[in-house]
């Protein structure tokens, strides 16, 4: 079941996680939203993990390890 997620375009946040631009916020929200139709339930921790990975502060292997741990 699809549920609405908190998006604040004024403060550039998705589930409380700050983005650097409106374009980045909208692209991420669209990607997360489309996966929600398949049963994915995003959390602020997963959004923050994604932002950190995109910034390069989390390696791909650490990203995948944390993503797997959060999916259980």
C-alpha positions as CSV (number, residue, x, y, z in Angstrom):
1,X,0.0,0.0,0.0
2,X,1.3,3.4,-0.9
3,X,1.7,6.0,1.8
4,X,2.5,9.6,1.6
5,X,6.0,10.7,2.6
6,X,7.0,14.0,4.1
7,X,8.4,16.4,1.5
8,X,9.2,20.0,2.3
9,X,10.2,21.9,-0.8
10,X,10.7,25.1,1.1
11,X,13.3,23.7,3.5
12,X,14.5,21.1,1.0
13,X,13.8,18.1,3.2
14,X,12.5,14.5,2.6
15,X,11.5,12.7,5.8
16,X,13.4,15.4,7.6
17,X,16.7,14.9,5.7
18,X,18.2,18.0,4.1
19,X,19.0,18.2,0.4
20,X,21.3,20.7,-1.3
21,X,19.0,21.5,-4.1
22,X,15.3,21.3,-5.2
23,X,16.3,19.2,-8.2
24,X,18.1,16.7,-6.0
25,X,15.2,16.5,-3.6
26,X,12.6,16.0,-6.4
27,X,14.7,13.4,-8.2
28,X,15.2,11.4,-4.9
29,X,11.6,11.8,-3.9
30,X,10.4,10.5,-7.3
31,X,12.8,7.5,-7.1
32,X,11.7,6.6,-3.6
33,X,8.1,7.2,-4.4
34,X,8.1,4.9,-7.5
35,X,9.7,2.1,-5.4
36,X,7.0,2.5,-2.8
37,X,4.5,1.2,-5.3
38,X,6.5,-2.1,-5.1
39,X,6.3,-2.2,-1.3
40,X,9.4,-0.2,-0.3
41,X,9.0,1.8,2.9
42,X,11.6,4.6,3.2
43,X,12.8,5.8,6.5
44,X,14.7,9.0,7.4
45,X,17.8,6.7,8.1
46,X,17.6,5.3,4.6
47,X,17.2,8.7,3.0
48,X,20.2,10.0,5.0
49,X,22.3,6.9,4.0
50,X,21.4,7.6,0.3
51,X,22.4,11.3,0.7
52,X,25.7,10.4,2.4
53,X,26.4,7.9,-0.4
54,X,25.7,10.4,-3.1
55,X,28.0,12.9,-1.4
56,X,30.8,10.3,-1.3
57,X,31.0,10.1,2.5
58,X,29.8,6.5,2.5
59,X,31.5,3.9,0.3
60,X,29.4,1.7,-2.0
61,X,30.2,-1.4,0.0
62,X,29.3,0.3,3.3
63,X,26.1,1.7,1.6
64,X,25.1,-1.8,0.5
65,X,25.9,-3.3,3.9
66,X,23.8,-0.6,5.7
67,X,21.0,-0.9,3.2
68,X,20.8,-4.6,3.7
69,X,20.9,-4.2,7.5
70,X,18.0,-1.7,7.3
71,X,15.9,-3.9,5.1
72,X,15.5,-6.6,7.8
